[in-house]
């Protein structure tokens, strides 16, 4: 049996149970999913400051997951806080929602869009696309006017705003794939995909399934250069 831990890098535990139930619907029967949050982090992540503050505790949570025998870890936030530091510290696969979803989107269409939350997210994920070498594939990046902690409370509003932004991305900017840019946007992708007639990526599901695949194949992050932690730091 594979064991995957989803680390939600916020102090609020409100996402833990919904995330576990949702992920379990899509993984194989021989995969066990556990979900945890981190206490030494902001209540939600909506800016660079939040992501930076969440990173240290996230890295430690990933290291603890390996000590407990997990086969892979998913960092359950589109900002991927602590992703590279965590990969340095462990030998198991560690995937973040943002990096994974945007990479997979590039396999499903020539151009993709990211729709997240907040007016700053458009610029933030444009920068992430640049860092991933995907900026020429990013058609559009924006955020809806709903706080992360309100996503599950205002589902009708969230759906309406996501559709508005997705249609703009497709009709005006040539997007062929829509990436939902927040782990809290659970349960929207299938219906939106049917309405829009384009692939809509749920970042949590795509990342959990990719972590499951890597773990089952025995693939790990290379330690040759980028994730090779210096000997005196070990």
C-alpha positions in Angstrom: 0.0 0.0 0.0 1.2 3.5 -0.9 1.0 6.2 1.7 0.6 9.8 0.6 0.5 12.8 3.0 -1.1 16.0 1.9 0.4 18.9 3.9 -1.9 21.9 3.8 0.5 24.7 4.8 -1.9 26.8 6.9 -2.8 26.9 10.5 -6.5 26.4 9.8 -7.6 22.8 9.8 -10.9 23.5 8.0 -9.6 22.0 4.8 -8.3 18.7 6.2 -11.3 16.5 6.2 -12.8 17.8 2.9 -9.4 17.4 1.2 -9.0 13.8 2.5 -12.5 12.8 1.4 -12.1 14.4 -2.0 -8.7 12.9 -2.7 -9.8 9.4 -1.7 -12.4 9.4 -4.4 -9.8 9.4 -7.1 -6.8 7.4 -5.9 -6.3 3.7 -6.2 -7.7 1.3 -3.7 -4.2 0.5 -2.4 -3.3 4.1 -1.8 -3.8 5.6 1.7 -4.3 9.4 2.0 -3.7 11.4 5.1 -4.0 15.1 5.5 -2.4 17.5 8.0 -2.0 21.2 8.4 0.8 23.1 10.0 0.2 25.3 13.1 3.2 27.6 12.6 1.7 29.2 9.5 -0.8 31.9 8.5 -4.5 31.0 8.5 -4.5 31.1 4.7 -2.0 31.9 2.0 -3.0 34.9 -0.2 0.3 36.7 -0.8 4.1 36.4 -0.8 4.4 37.1 2.9 2.0 34.3 3.8 3.8 31.8 1.6 7.2 32.8 3.0 6.0 32.4 6.6 4.5 29.0 5.9 7.6 27.6 4.3 9.7 26.6 7.3 7.0 24.6 9.0 6.1 23.0 5.7 9.6 21.8 5.1 9.7 20.3 8.6 6.3 18.6 8.0 7.7 17.0 4.8 10.8 15.8 6.6 8.6 14.3 9.4 6.5 12.5 6.8 9.5 10.7 5.4 10.5 9.7 8.9 7.0 8.2 9.4 7.3 6.1 6.3 5.2 8.0 3.7 5.9 7.3 0.1 5.2 10.8 -1.2 4.1 14.2 0.0 1.8 16.8 -1.7 2.1 20.4 -0.6 -1.5 21.4 -0.7 -1.2 25.0 -1.9 -0.8 26.5 -5.3 2.0 28.8 -4.1 4.1 25.7 -3.4 5.6 27.1 -0.1 8.8 25.3 0.9 8.8 23.0 -2.1 12.4 23.2 -3.1 13.7 23.2 0.5 11.6 20.1 1.2 12.9 18.3 -1.8 16.5 18.9 -0.6 15.7 17.3 2.8 14.0 14.1 1.7 14.3 11.2 -0.8 10.6 10.7 -1.4 8.7 12.6 -4.1 7.4 16.0 -3.0 5.0 17.8 -5.3 3.3 21.2 -5.1 0.0 22.1 -6.7 1.2 25.0 -8.7 4.2 23.5 -10.4 2.5 20.2 -11.1 -0.8 21.7 -12.4 0.9 24.2 -14.7 3.2 21.6 -16.1 0.4 19.1 -16.8 -1.7 21.9 -18.4 1.1 22.4 -20.9 0.6 18.8 -22.0 -3.1 19.3 -22.7 -3.2 22.4 -24.9 -0.9 25.0 -26.5 -2.0 27.8 -24.1 -3.4 27.6 -20.6 -4.9 30.1 -18.1 -4.6 30.2 -14.3 -7.5 31.5 -12.3 -6.9 31.9 -8.6 -8.1 34.2 -5.9 -7.3 37.9 -5.2 -6.1 40.7 -7.5 -2.4 40.0 -6.9 -2.6 36.3 -8.1 -2.5 37.2 -11.8 1.0 38.7 -11.4 2.1 36.0 -8.9 1.3 33.1 -11.3 2.6 34.9 -14.3 5.9 35.0 -12.4 5.6 31.3 -11.5 5.1 30.5 -15.2 8.3 32.4 -16.0 10.2 30.5 -13.4 8.9 27.2 -14.8 9.8 28.1 -18.3 6.1 28.2 -19.3 5.5 31.9 -19.8 5.0 31.5 -23.6 2.3 28.9 -22.8 0.5 31.1 -20.3 -2.4 32.8 -22.1 -4.0 34.5 -19.1 -3.6 34.7 -15.3 -6.1 36.3 -12.9 -7.9 36.0 -9.5 -11.5 36.1 -8.5 -12.7 38.4 -5.8 -13.3 35.7 -3.1 -11.0 35.2 -0.1 -9.5 31.7 0.2 -11.3 31.0 3.5 -14.6 31.8 1.9 -14.3 29.5 -1.2 -16.4 26.7 0.3 -19.0 29.0 1.8 -19.8 30.9 -1.4 -19.8 28.2 -4.0 -22.4 29.7 -6.3 -20.5 33.0 -6.4 -17.2 31.2 -6.9 -18.6 29.1 -9.8 -20.1 32.2 -11.5 -16.8 34.1 -11.2 -14.7 31.2 -12.4 -16.9 30.8 -15.5 -16.6 34.5 -16.3 -12.8 34.5 -16.0 -12.5 31.2 -17.9 -14.6 32.4 -20.8 -12.6 35.6 -21.0 -9.4 33.5 -21.0 -10.7 31.3 -23.8 -12.5 33.8 -26.0 -10.1 36.8 -25.6 -6.7 35.3 -24.9 -6.8 31.9 -26.7 -6.5 29.7 -23.6 -7.2 26.0 -24.3 -6.8 24.7 -20.8 -8.0 26.2 -17.5 -6.1 25.7 -14.3 -7.9 26.4 -11.0 -5.2 28.2 -9.0 -6.1 27.2 -5.5 -6.3 24.0 -3.5 -9.6 25.2 -2.0 -11.3 25.1 -5.4 -12.4 21.5 -4.9 -15.4 20.1 -6.8 -15.6 22.7 -9.6 -13.4 21.2 -12.4 -15.7 18.6 -13.8 -18.8 20.8 -14.2 -16.7 23.7 -15.5 -15.0 21.5 -18.1 -18.4 20.3 -19.4 -19.7 23.8 -19.6 -16.6 25.3 -21.2 -15.7 22.3 -23.4 -12.1 22.5 -22.5 -9.9 20.7 -19.9 -10.2 22.3 -16.4 -7.5 21.2 -14.0 -8.3 20.6 -10.3 -4.8 21.2 -8.9 -5.3 18.9 -5.9 -6.5 15.9 -7.9 -3.8 16.3 -10.6 -1.0 16.6 -8.0 -2.2 13.7 -5.8 -2.5 11.4 -8.8 1.0 12.5 -10.1 2.5 11.8 -6.6 0.8 8.4 -6.6 2.2 7.7 -10.1 5.8 8.7 -9.2 5.7 6.8 -6.0 4.4 3.6 -7.7 7.1 3.8 -10.3 9.8 4.4 -7.7 10.8 7.7 -9.3 12.6 10.3 -7.0 13.9 13.8 -7.4 17.5 13.9 -8.7 20.1 14.8 -6.1 22.8 15.4 -8.7 22.8 19.2 -8.6 19.7 21.3 -7.8 18.5 19.3 -4.8 21.9 18.2 -3.6 22.1 19.6 -0.1 25.7 20.4 0.9 27.3 17.7 3.1 28.0 20.1 6.0 24.3 21.0 6.1 23.1 17.4 6.5 
